[in-house]
Amino acid sequence: MGVDSLFSPSPKPGGDALGVLRDVFGYDSFRGQQADIINHVVAGGDALVLMPTGGGKSLCYQIPALVRDGVTVVVSPLIALMRDQVTALRQLGVRAAFLNSSLGLNEAREVERAMVAGDLDLVYVAPERLVTERFLGLLERTTLALFALDEAHCVSQWGHDFRPEYLQLSVLHERHPLVPRIALTATADAQTRAEIAAKLQLEQARVFLSSFDRPNITYRVVPKKSERQQFLEFLRENHPEDAGIIYCMSRAKVEDVAQWLNGQGREALPYHAGLPAEVREANQDLFIKSEGIVMVATVAFGMGIDKPNVRFVAHLDPPKSLEAYYQETGRAGRDGLPANAWMTYGMADVVALRQMLEQSEAADTHRRVERGKLEALLGFCETSRCRRQVLLNYFGEAMPEPCGNCDTCLDPVETWDASVAAQMALAAVYRTGQRYGAGHLIDVLRGNATEKVVTMGHDRIKTFGVGKDRTKQEWQSIYRQLVAAGFLTVDMEGYGGFRLTDSGLPVIKGQQPVQLRRDHVVEKRRSVRDSLRRGGSSGGGGGDGVSHGAARGSLSAEEDALWHALRARRTELARQQGVPPYVIFHDSTLMEMVHERPRDRTAFARLPGVGARKLDLYADAFLEVIRGHG
């Protein structure tokens, strides 16, 4: 990025917040608590904002930055996130820049000069740079409008995104007590919220707690059988041309799955901490700027991914907690259009997660916290209730009615009285010496006289063959749920076999009934691609959290041709400028073009997401496509 392109000569828009929303961002009304938050910050108040990904957090500081006098400093943890947000703002005519290690010395000095001169509206900076004496001295010479502390959960030492430099951000309030601050995050339970307030000296800030619900995301968890084939069927049925993210636990699996997907005809890229930095950066850049690439990654990939049209997030291995699951799945559907969160999960995953926890060298206090988080995750995977109700309840939010948009709602789960089966399963563990895993125990229960069963003499114990009326898959499900429920644990000192827990003793004695979910052999599927065409939820507001009219009705062949022609024009314009396609227009705006068919600039200006600058830049190019399709 050259020096001349770092900031715009256009003046600050000023005026009222609603006018800026309309003229700069192209929307007529705020959504949820946005208006209250923005008015509070514009008036000079501090705020702690908790809002789901795609709910419109960025507008909560970007609009005050354009209304208040001075420069807004945005603390952002990732270079890629800064670059993408600045690129999107500059498309809107906003004077924005970033300061990070990707700039040369002359470029950085020019940004600093522009800050002091008041020629910028927003400057994005990493926490590591902000707390240096040089930058703090620069702030002393700058007229400041606002401090925005993005991804504020990074201050939590309990979280997986902890950044120690965030602990030093209280220096902003100490040196500039009259400059308002807004801290924002999408992932924070009650404990993390308290940490943010205490460590950033925001105890007196007004807290804005939005719903954690992402109604446009369909949650699905399926029992793991043949995970690759299961995923391939899901991908081909729901997302034949969509961008998405796949999470795997290990680097080796990431590489293997990416190679396999390419062999299946889907372009896929790997991303993990073991790759050279230049490869990771190149892969992320290609994912951001392309339309249908699948990123296969470990948890090293994710925070700060600003791509709004990720249509699915798939977990081939479960995450370590519901916080991680919520944050990772939240990268889907940021534009508010329908998206899928799909996870496959099996016995080996339960065992591996428990092994990692018990073998951890963390302090006992930390392990107790992590154990509780793991129990919550396993409970979510095994629930027969509405998954969204379980997920929201974890974050302290009650949802009175089932959501109707998760697998347990769309395909209700049966439960059954598994008390006798549980007794058999636990008895097999006990009578074989509490040393063996599921495979051997199932052979015993089903009466399979394998060489190992015979050698160990387990064909002569009482439980041999007592469960032959159940299939291997049924017993796998039973054992998985018994481990998840805490009736069995994994022996860490031996060979990873099962051991009875104290809570399992009443079950084996017949003193405690057990209800388990019955796994379905065939899933009922709903195509998200069709849902996208039907419109689904309007909850995301084009990636900025402002309501837009949802698409209505399935697309005809003619409409589908227009949809693809508009996407092609967007890609062409994005490549010419070297920017991601979504900074031109989001999918939601293209869908409105398909349904509204504007014929002139006046009608085009009424589309959501079309502000004054984008009207000037792009109206003619897209109107040409629309007119060419009838």
C-alpha positions as CSV (number, residue, x, y, z in Angstrom):
1,M,0.0,0.0,0.0
2,G,1.6,3.3,-1.1
3,V,1.8,6.4,1.0
4,D,-0.7,8.3,-1.1
5,S,-3.3,5.6,-0.6
6,L,-3.2,5.5,3.2
7,F,-5.8,8.1,3.7
8,S,-8.3,10.1,1.8
9,P,-8.3,13.9,1.4
10,S,-12.1,13.9,1.9
11,P,-13.2,15.7,5.1
12,K,-14.8,14.1,8.1
13,P,-18.6,13.7,7.4
14,G,-19.7,15.1,10.8
15,G,-23.3,15.7,11.5
16,D,-25.7,13.3,13.2
17,A,-25.2,9.5,13.6
18,L,-28.2,8.6,11.5
19,G,-27.1,10.8,8.6
20,V,-23.7,9.2,8.6
21,L,-25.3,5.8,8.7
22,R,-27.3,6.7,5.6
23,D,-24.8,8.7,3.6
24,V,-21.6,6.8,4.3
25,F,-22.8,3.2,5.0
26,G,-26.0,3.2,2.9
27,Y,-28.5,2.0,5.5
28,D,-31.7,3.8,6.7
29,S,-32.0,2.5,10.3
30,F,-30.0,1.1,13.2
31,R,-30.5,-2.4,14.5
32,G,-30.8,-3.7,18.1
33,Q,-28.9,-1.6,20.6
34,Q,-26.7,0.1,18.0
35,A,-28.4,3.5,18.3
36,D,-28.2,3.5,22.1
37,I,-24.5,2.5,22.0
38,I,-23.6,5.1,19.4
39,N,-25.4,7.9,21.1
40,H,-23.9,7.1,24.4
41,V,-20.3,7.1,23.0
42,V,-20.9,10.2,20.9
43,A,-21.9,12.0,24.1
44,G,-18.6,11.0,25.6
45,G,-19.6,7.9,27.7
46,D,-17.5,4.7,28.1
47,A,-19.1,1.5,27.0
48,L,-18.5,-2.3,27.2
49,V,-20.2,-3.9,24.2
50,L,-20.9,-7.6,23.9
51,M,-22.5,-8.4,20.5
52,P,-22.3,-11.5,18.4
53,T,-20.1,-11.7,15.3
54,G,-22.0,-10.2,12.4
55,G,-24.2,-8.2,14.8
56,G,-22.7,-4.8,13.9
57,K,-20.0,-4.1,16.5
58,S,-17.8,-2.1,14.2
59,L,-20.4,0.5,13.5
60,C,-20.6,1.2,17.2
61,Y,-17.2,2.9,17.0
62,Q,-16.9,3.8,13.3
63,I,-19.9,6.1,13.4
64,P,-18.9,7.9,16.6
65,A,-15.4,8.3,14.9
66,L,-17.1,10.1,12.1
67,V,-19.3,12.3,14.3
68,R,-16.9,13.3,17.1
69,D,-14.0,15.7,16.5
70,G,-10.6,14.2,16.4
71,V,-9.0,10.9,15.5
72,T,-10.3,7.5,16.8
73,V,-7.6,5.0,17.7
74,V,-8.8,1.4,17.2
75,V,-6.8,-1.3,19.1
76,S,-6.9,-4.4,16.9
77,P,-4.9,-7.6,17.5
78,L,-4.2,-8.8,14.0
79,I,-2.5,-7.2,11.0
80,A,-4.9,-9.0,8.5
81,L,-7.9,-7.6,10.4
82,M,-6.6,-4.1,10.3
83,R,-5.9,-4.2,6.6
84,D,-9.3,-5.6,5.7
85,Q,-11.2,-3.1,7.8
86,V,-9.2,-0.1,6.5
87,T,-9.7,-1.3,3.0
88,A,-13.5,-1.6,3.5
89,L,-13.6,1.9,5.1
90,R,-11.7,3.5,2.3
91,Q,-14.2,2.1,-0.2
92,L,-16.7,4.1,1.7
93,G,-14.6,7.3,1.5
94,V,-13.6,7.2,5.1
95,R,-10.1,8.5,6.0
96,A,-8.7,5.4,7.6
97,A,-5.2,4.0,8.0
98,F,-3.3,1.4,10.1
99,L,0.1,1.4,11.8
100,N,1.8,-2.0,12.0
101,S,4.9,-3.8,10.9
102,S,3.8,-4.2,7.3
103,L,4.4,-0.5,6.7
104,G,7.8,0.9,5.7
105,L,9.4,3.7,7.8
106,N,8.3,6.5,5.4
107,E,4.7,5.1,5.3
108,A,4.5,4.9,9.0
109,R,5.8,8.4,9.5
110,E,3.3,9.7,7.0
111,V,0.4,8.1,8.9
112,E,1.8,9.6,12.2
113,R,2.0,13.0,10.5
114,A,-1.6,12.7,9.3
115,M,-2.8,11.7,12.8
116,V,-1.3,14.8,14.4
117,A,-2.6,17.0,11.6
118,G,-6.1,15.6,12.0
119,D,-6.2,14.3,8.4
120,L,-7.5,10.8,9.5
121,D,-10.7,9.7,11.1
122,L,-9.6,6.2,12.3
123,V,-6.2,4.7,12.9
124,Y,-5.9,1.0,13.6
125,V,-2.9,-0.1,15.8
126,A,-1.8,-3.3,17.4
127,P,-1.6,-3.4,21.2
128,E,2.1,-4.0,21.1
129,R,2.8,-0.8,19.3
130,L,0.2,1.2,21.2
131,V,1.9,0.7,24.6
132,T,5.3,1.9,23.3
133,E,6.5,5.3,24.6
134,R,6.8,6.5,21.0
135,F,3.2,5.9,20.2
136,L,2.0,7.2,23.6
137,G,3.9,10.4,22.9
138,L,2.2,10.6,19.5
139,L,-1.2,10.4,21.2
140,E,-0.2,13.4,23.4
141,R,0.1,15.5,20.2
142,T,-3.1,14.2,18.6
143,T,-6.7,15.5,19.0
144,L,-8.4,12.3,20.1
145,A,-12.1,11.5,19.5
146,L,-12.3,8.0,20.9
147,F,-10.4,4.8,21.9
148,A,-12.0,1.6,20.6
149,L,-10.6,-1.6,22.1
150,D,-11.6,-4.4,19.7
151,E,-11.5,-8.1,20.6
152,A,-11.5,-7.1,24.3
153,H,-11.7,-10.7,25.4
154,C,-8.0,-10.9,24.6
155,V,-7.5,-9.4,28.1
156,S,-8.7,-12.6,29.7
157,Q,-6.0,-14.9,31.0
158,W,-8.6,-17.8,31.0
159,G,-9.3,-17.5,27.3
160,H,-7.5,-19.1,24.3
161,D,-6.9,-15.7,22.7
162,F,-5.1,-14.1,25.6
163,R,-2.7,-11.2,24.6
164,P,-0.6,-9.9,27.5
165,E,-0.3,-6.4,26.0
166,Y,-4.1,-6.0,26.5
167,L,-3.4,-5.8,30.2
168,Q,-1.5,-2.6,29.6
169,L,-4.3,-0.8,27.8
170,S,-5.5,0.8,31.0
171,V,-2.7,3.4,30.3
172,L,-5.1,5.0,27.8
173,H,-7.5,6.0,30.6
174,E,-4.8,7.0,32.9
175,R,-3.2,9.4,30.4
176,H,-6.4,10.6,28.6
177,P,-9.2,10.4,31.2
178,L,-11.6,12.6,29.2
179,V,-11.4,10.6,26.0
180,P,-14.3,8.0,25.9
181,R,-13.4,4.3,25.5
182,I,-15.5,1.5,24.0
183,A,-14.4,-2.1,24.5
184,L,-16.0,-4.7,22.2
185,T,-16.1,-8.5,22.0
186,A,-18.3,-11.3,20.6
187,T,-17.2,-13.9,23.1
188,A,-17.4,-13.4,26.8
189,D,-19.1,-15.3,29.5
190,A,-19.7,-13.7,32.9
191,Q,-16.2,-14.3,34.2
192,T,-14.6,-12.8,31.1
193,R,-16.9,-9.8,31.2
194,A,-15.8,-9.1,34.8
195,E,-12.1,-9.4,33.8
196,I,-12.5,-7.0,30.9
197,A,-14.2,-4.4,33.1
198,A,-11.6,-4.7,35.9
199,K,-8.4,-4.9,33.8
200,L,-9.3,-2.1,31.4
201,Q,-10.6,0.1,34.2
202,L,-14.1,0.1,32.7
203,E,-16.0,-0.6,36.0
204,Q,-18.0,2.5,35.5
205,A,-18.7,1.9,31.8
206,R,-22.2,1.3,30.6
207,V,-22.6,-2.4,29.6
208,F,-24.5,-3.2,26.5
209,L,-25.2,-7.0,26.4
210,S,-26.8,-8.1,23.2
211,S,-28.3,-11.5,22.6
212,F,-25.6,-14.2,21.8
213,D,-28.1,-15.7,19.3
214,R,-27.1,-16.1,15.7
215,P,-30.5,-17.1,14.2
216,N,-29.1,-17.4,10.6
217,I,-26.8,-20.3,11.6
218,T,-28.1,-23.8,11.5
219,Y,-26.3,-26.0,14.1
220,R,-25.7,-29.7,13.4
221,V,-23.7,-32.3,15.2
222,V,-23.6,-35.8,13.6
223,P,-22.2,-39.0,15.0
224,K,-18.8,-39.8,13.4
225,K,-18.9,-42.8,11.1
226,S,-16.9,-42.1,8.0
227,E,-16.2,-38.5,8.6
228,R,-14.8,-37.6,5.2
229,Q,-17.7,-39.2,3.3
230,Q,-20.1,-37.6,5.7
231,F,-18.6,-34.2,5.2
232,L,-18.3,-34.6,1.4
233,E,-22.1,-35.4,1.2
234,F,-22.8,-32.3,3.4
235,L,-20.6,-30.1,1.2
236,R,-22.0,-31.3,-2.1
237,E,-25.6,-31.0,-1.0
238,N,-25.4,-27.7,0.8
239,H,-22.3,-25.8,-0.4
240,P,-21.2,-26.8,-3.9
241,E,-19.7,-23.4,-4.7
242,D,-19.5,-21.6,-1.3
243,A,-16.5,-20.5,0.8
244,G,-16.1,-22.2,4.2
245,I,-13.8,-23.2,7.0
246,I,-12.9,-26.6,8.3
247,Y,-11.3,-27.0,11.7
248,C,-9.1,-30.0,12.6
249,M,-7.2,-30.7,15.8
250,S,-3.8,-31.5,14.4
251,R,-1.5,-29.9,11.8
252,A,-1.0,-33.2,10.0
253,K,-4.8,-33.7,9.7
254,V,-5.1,-30.2,8.3
255,E,-2.6,-30.9,5.5
256,D,-4.2,-34.3,4.8
257,V,-7.8,-33.0,4.6
258,A,-6.8,-30.1,2.4
259,Q,-5.0,-32.4,0.0
260,W,-8.0,-34.8,0.0
261,L,-10.5,-32.0,-0.8
262,N,-8.4,-30.8,-3.7
263,G,-8.5,-34.4,-5.0
264,Q,-12.3,-34.2,-4.8
265,G,-12.4,-31.2,-7.0
266,R,-12.8,-28.5,-4.3
267,E,-10.1,-25.9,-4.0
268,A,-8.8,-26.0,-0.4
269,L,-5.9,-24.4,1.4
270,P,-4.2,-25.4,4.7
271,Y,-3.5,-23.1,7.6
272,H,-1.7,-23.9,10.8
273,A,1.1,-22.5,13.0
274,G,3.7,-24.9,11.6
275,L,3.5,-23.4,8.1
276,P,6.0,-20.6,7.1
277,A,4.5,-17.2,7.9
278,E,4.6,-16.2,4.2
279,V,2.6,-19.3,3.3
280,R,0.0,-18.6,6.0
281,E,-0.3,-15.0,4.9
282,A,-0.6,-16.0,1.2
283,N,-3.3,-18.6,1.9
284,Q,-5.3,-16.3,4.1
285,D,-5.1,-13.5,1.5
286,L,-6.3,-15.9,-1.3
287,F,-9.2,-17.1,0.9
288,I,-10.3,-13.5,1.7
289,K,-10.1,-12.4,-1.9
290,S,-11.7,-15.4,-3.6
291,E,-15.3,-16.6,-3.7
292,G,-15.4,-20.4,-3.2
293,I,-12.2,-21.5,-1.4
294,V,-12.3,-23.8,1.6
295,M,-9.8,-23.1,4.3
296,V,-8.7,-26.2,6.4
297,A,-7.2,-25.0,9.6
298,T,-6.3,-25.5,13.2
299,V,-7.5,-22.9,15.7
300,A,-4.5,-20.8,14.7
301,F,-6.8,-19.5,12.0
302,G,-9.8,-17.4,12.8
303,M,-9.7,-14.3,15.0
304,G,-10.1,-11.3,12.8
305,I,-11.4,-13.0,9.7
306,D,-13.6,-10.4,8.3
307,K,-15.0,-12.3,5.3
308,P,-18.8,-11.9,5.6
309,N,-19.9,-14.7,3.1
310,V,-18.4,-17.7,4.8
311,R,-21.4,-20.0,4.3
312,F,-20.2,-22.9,6.6
313,V,-17.9,-23.8,9.4
314,A,-17.2,-27.5,9.8
315,H,-15.5,-29.2,12.7
316,L,-14.0,-32.6,11.8
317,D,-12.7,-32.6,15.4
318,P,-14.6,-30.9,18.3
319,P,-13.2,-27.8,19.9
320,K,-12.1,-27.7,23.6
321,S,-15.0,-25.6,24.9
322,L,-18.3,-24.0,24.0
323,E,-16.6,-20.6,23.9
324,A,-14.2,-21.8,21.2
325,Y,-17.1,-23.4,19.4
326,Y,-19.2,-20.3,19.5
327,Q,-16.4,-18.1,18.3
328,E,-15.3,-20.5,15.5
329,T,-18.8,-21.1,14.2
330,G,-19.5,-17.4,14.5
331,R,-17.2,-16.9,11.5
332,A,-20.0,-18.2,9.3
333,G,-22.8,-16.0,8.0
334,R,-21.5,-12.6,9.1
335,D,-23.7,-11.1,6.4
336,G,-26.8,-12.3,8.0
337,L,-27.7,-14.8,5.3
338,P,-28.2,-18.5,6.1
339,A,-25.1,-20.5,7.1
340,N,-24.2,-23.9,8.5
341,A,-22.3,-24.9,11.6
342,W,-21.6,-28.7,11.1
343,M,-19.6,-30.9,13.4
344,T,-18.9,-34.6,13.4
345,Y,-18.0,-36.2,16.8
346,G,-17.3,-39.7,18.0
347,M,-15.9,-41.8,20.8
348,A,-12.3,-41.2,19.9
349,D,-12.9,-37.5,20.2
350,V,-14.4,-37.8,23.7
351,V,-11.4,-39.9,24.8
352,A,-8.9,-37.5,23.2
353,L,-10.4,-34.4,24.8
354,R,-10.4,-36.0,28.2
355,Q,-6.9,-37.2,27.8
356,M,-5.6,-33.8,26.9
357,L,-7.3,-32.2,29.9
358,E,-6.1,-34.8,32.4
359,Q,-2.5,-34.8,31.1
360,S,-2.3,-31.0,31.1
361,E,0.3,-29.5,33.4
362,A,-1.9,-26.5,34.2
363,A,-2.6,-25.6,37.8
364,D,-5.5,-27.5,39.6
365,T,-7.7,-24.3,39.6
366,H,-7.3,-23.9,35.9
367,R,-7.9,-27.6,35.2
368,R,-11.2,-27.4,37.2
369,V,-12.3,-24.5,35.0
370,E,-11.4,-26.4,31.9
371,R,-13.1,-29.6,33.1
372,G,-16.3,-27.7,33.5
373,K,-16.0,-26.2,30.0
374,L,-15.4,-29.7,28.6
375,E,-18.4,-31.1,30.3
376,A,-20.5,-28.3,28.9
377,L,-19.2,-29.0,25.3
378,L,-19.9,-32.7,25.6
379,G,-23.4,-32.0,27.0
380,F,-24.0,-29.8,23.9
381,C,-22.9,-32.6,21.6
382,E,-25.1,-35.2,23.3
383,T,-28.2,-33.1,24.0
384,S,-31.6,-34.1,22.8
385,R,-32.8,-30.5,23.5
386,C,-32.7,-27.6,21.1
387,R,-29.0,-27.0,20.6
388,R,-29.4,-23.2,20.4
389,Q,-31.2,-23.2,23.8
390,V,-28.2,-25.2,25.3
391,L,-25.7,-22.9,23.7
392,L,-27.4,-19.7,24.8
393,N,-28.0,-21.0,28.3
394,Y,-24.2,-21.5,28.6
395,F,-23.8,-17.8,28.1
396,G,-26.5,-17.0,30.7
397,E,-29.2,-16.3,28.1
398,A,-32.6,-18.0,28.3
399,M,-34.4,-18.9,25.1
400,P,-38.1,-19.7,25.9
401,E,-38.9,-21.7,22.8
402,P,-36.9,-24.1,20.6
403,C,-35.2,-22.4,17.7
404,G,-36.5,-24.5,14.8
405,N,-33.1,-24.1,13.1
406,C,-30.9,-26.8,14.5
407,D,-30.7,-30.5,13.9
408,T,-32.5,-31.5,17.1
409,C,-35.4,-29.2,16.1
410,L,-35.5,-30.0,12.4
411,D,-35.1,-33.7,13.0
412,P,-36.2,-34.3,16.7
413,V,-34.1,-36.7,18.7
414,E,-35.6,-39.7,20.4
415,T,-34.5,-40.6,23.9
416,W,-34.8,-44.1,25.4
417,D,-34.5,-45.8,28.7
418,A,-30.9,-47.1,28.5
419,S,-30.7,-48.2,32.1
420,V,-30.2,-51.9,31.4
421,A,-27.9,-51.3,28.4
422,A,-25.8,-48.9,30.6
423,Q,-25.6,-51.6,33.3
424,M,-24.3,-54.1,30.7
425,A,-21.8,-51.6,29.3
426,L,-20.4,-50.7,32.7
427,A,-20.4,-54.3,33.9
428,A,-18.2,-55.2,30.8
429,V,-15.8,-52.5,31.9
430,Y,-15.7,-53.8,35.5
431,R,-15.5,-57.5,34.7
432,T,-12.6,-57.1,32.2
433,G,-10.5,-55.3,34.8
434,Q,-11.1,-51.6,33.8
435,R,-8.3,-51.7,31.3
436,Y,-9.9,-51.8,27.8
437,G,-11.4,-49.4,25.3
438,A,-14.7,-49.5,23.4
439,G,-13.6,-51.8,20.6
440,H,-12.7,-54.8,22.9
441,L,-15.6,-54.2,25.2
442,I,-18.1,-54.2,22.3
443,D,-16.7,-57.5,21.1
444,V,-17.3,-58.9,24.6
445,L,-20.8,-57.6,24.8
446,R,-21.7,-58.9,21.3
447,G,-20.1,-62.3,21.8
448,N,-17.4,-61.9,19.3
449,A,-14.8,-64.5,20.2
450,T,-11.8,-62.6,18.7
451,E,-8.3,-63.8,19.4
452,K,-7.9,-61.1,22.0
453,V,-11.2,-61.9,23.7
454,V,-10.3,-65.6,23.9
455,T,-6.7,-65.0,25.0
456,M,-7.8,-62.7,27.9
457,G,-10.5,-65.2,28.9
458,H,-13.2,-62.7,28.4
459,D,-15.4,-65.2,26.5
460,R,-16.0,-66.9,29.9
461,I,-17.3,-63.9,31.9
462,K,-21.0,-63.3,32.6
463,T,-21.2,-60.3,30.2
464,F,-19.9,-62.2,27.2
465,G,-22.7,-62.1,24.5
466,V,-25.3,-60.3,26.7
467,G,-25.5,-57.5,24.2
468,K,-25.6,-59.4,20.9
469,D,-29.0,-57.9,20.1
470,R,-27.4,-54.5,19.6
471,T,-25.2,-53.4,16.7
472,K,-21.6,-52.3,17.0
473,Q,-22.8,-48.7,16.2
474,E,-25.4,-48.8,18.9
475,W,-22.8,-49.8,21.5
476,Q,-20.4,-47.2,20.3
477,S,-23.1,-44.6,20.8
478,I,-23.8,-45.9,24.3
479,Y,-20.2,-45.9,25.4
480,R,-19.7,-42.4,23.9
481,Q,-22.6,-41.0,25.9
482,L,-21.6,-42.8,29.1
483,V,-18.2,-41.2,28.9
484,A,-19.6,-37.8,28.0
485,A,-22.0,-38.1,31.0
486,G,-19.2,-38.8,33.3
487,F,-20.2,-42.4,34.2
488,L,-16.9,-43.6,32.7
489,T,-13.5,-42.0,32.6
490,V,-10.3,-42.7,30.6
491,D,-7.4,-44.3,32.4
492,M,-4.4,-42.0,31.9
493,E,-1.8,-44.2,33.6
494,G,-2.5,-47.3,31.6
495,Y,-3.5,-47.8,27.9
496,G,-6.4,-45.4,27.8
497,G,-9.0,-47.9,28.8
498,F,-12.2,-47.1,30.6
499,R,-12.6,-46.9,34.3
500,L,-15.8,-46.6,36.3
501,T,-16.3,-43.3,38.1
502,D,-18.1,-42.7,41.5
503,S,-21.2,-41.5,39.6
504,G,-21.1,-44.7,37.5
505,L,-21.4,-47.0,40.5
506,P,-25.2,-46.3,41.2
507,V,-25.8,-47.1,37.5
508,I,-24.1,-50.4,37.5
509,K,-26.0,-51.3,40.7
510,G,-29.3,-50.5,39.1
511,Q,-29.9,-47.6,41.5
512,Q,-30.0,-44.8,38.9
513,P,-32.0,-44.7,35.6
514,V,-30.2,-43.6,32.5
515,Q,-31.8,-41.8,29.5
516,L,-29.7,-41.6,26.3
517,R,-30.3,-40.1,22.9
518,R,-30.9,-42.5,20.0
519,D,-28.6,-41.6,17.1
520,H,-30.3,-41.4,13.8
521,V,-28.9,-43.5,11.0
522,V,-30.0,-41.1,8.2
523,E,-29.9,-37.3,8.7
524,K,-32.5,-35.1,7.2
525,R,-30.8,-32.3,5.4
526,R,-31.8,-28.8,4.3
527,S,-29.8,-27.1,1.6
528,V,-28.4,-23.8,2.8
529,R,-27.9,-22.9,-0.8
530,D,-31.6,-23.0,-1.3
531,S,-32.1,-21.1,2.0
532,L,-29.8,-18.4,0.7
533,R,-31.9,-18.0,-2.3
534,R,-35.1,-18.0,-0.2
535,G,-33.6,-15.4,2.1
536,G,-33.5,-17.0,5.5
537,S,-32.7,-14.7,8.4
538,S,-32.1,-11.0,8.0
539,G,-30.2,-10.9,11.3
540,G,-26.7,-9.9,10.1
541,G,-27.5,-6.8,8.1
542,G,-24.9,-7.1,5.4
543,G,-22.1,-7.8,7.8
544,D,-22.5,-4.6,9.6
545,G,-25.5,-5.4,11.7
546,V,-28.0,-3.2,10.0
547,S,-31.3,-4.7,9.0
548,H,-31.9,-5.3,5.3
549,G,-34.8,-6.8,3.4
550,A,-34.4,-10.5,3.1
551,A,-34.5,-12.1,-0.3
552,R,-37.9,-13.6,-1.1
553,G,-38.7,-16.7,-3.1
554,S,-36.5,-19.3,-4.8
555,L,-34.5,-17.9,-7.6
556,S,-35.6,-18.8,-11.1
557,A,-33.1,-19.8,-13.7
558,E,-33.0,-16.2,-15.0
559,E,-32.5,-14.8,-11.5
560,D,-29.7,-17.3,-10.8
561,A,-28.0,-16.2,-14.0
562,L,-28.2,-12.6,-12.9
563,W,-26.9,-13.6,-9.4
564,H,-23.8,-15.2,-10.9
565,A,-23.3,-12.3,-13.4
566,L,-23.3,-9.8,-10.5
567,R,-20.8,-11.9,-8.6
568,A,-18.6,-12.0,-11.7
569,R,-18.7,-8.3,-12.1
570,R,-17.9,-7.8,-8.4
571,T,-14.9,-10.2,-8.7
572,E,-13.7,-8.3,-11.7
573,L,-13.8,-5.0,-9.9
574,A,-12.2,-6.4,-6.8
575,R,-9.3,-7.9,-8.8
576,Q,-8.7,-4.5,-10.6
577,Q,-8.3,-2.9,-7.2
578,G,-6.6,-5.7,-5.3
579,V,-9.3,-5.9,-2.7
580,P,-11.6,-8.6,-1.4
581,P,-14.9,-8.8,-3.3
582,Y,-17.0,-8.2,-0.2
583,V,-15.6,-4.7,0.2
584,I,-17.3,-3.8,-3.1
585,F,-20.7,-5.1,-2.0
586,H,-21.8,-8.0,0.3
587,D,-23.8,-10.9,-1.0
588,S,-26.9,-9.4,0.8
589,T,-26.7,-6.3,-1.4
590,L,-26.2,-8.4,-4.6
591,M,-29.3,-10.4,-3.6
592,E,-31.3,-7.2,-3.3
593,M,-30.1,-6.3,-6.8
594,V,-31.5,-9.6,-8.1
595,H,-34.9,-9.0,-6.4
596,E,-35.3,-5.3,-6.9
597,R,-33.8,-4.9,-10.4
598,P,-33.0,-1.2,-10.1
599,R,-32.9,0.5,-13.5
600,D,-31.3,3.9,-12.7
601,R,-29.0,5.5,-10.1
602,T,-32.0,6.7,-8.0
603,A,-33.3,3.2,-7.5
604,F,-29.8,1.8,-7.1
605,A,-29.2,4.3,-4.3
606,R,-32.1,2.9,-2.3
607,L,-30.4,-0.6,-2.0
608,P,-29.1,-1.4,1.4
609,G,-25.3,-1.0,1.6
610,V,-25.1,1.6,-1.1
611,G,-23.8,4.9,0.3
612,A,-22.9,8.0,-1.6
613,R,-19.3,7.0,-2.5
614,K,-20.3,3.4,-3.6
615,L,-23.1,4.9,-5.7
616,D,-20.5,7.0,-7.5
617,L,-18.0,4.2,-7.9
618,Y,-20.1,1.2,-8.8
619,A,-23.7,2.1,-9.8
620,D,-23.0,2.2,-13.6
621,A,-21.1,-1.1,-13.6
622,F,-23.8,-3.1,-11.8
623,L,-26.7,-1.3,-13.6
624,E,-25.1,-2.4,-16.9
625,V,-25.2,-6.1,-15.7
626,I,-28.8,-5.8,-14.5
627,R,-30.0,-4.1,-17.7
628,G,-28.3,-6.9,-19.7
629,H,-30.5,-9.5,-18.0
630,G,-33.9,-8.3,-19.0
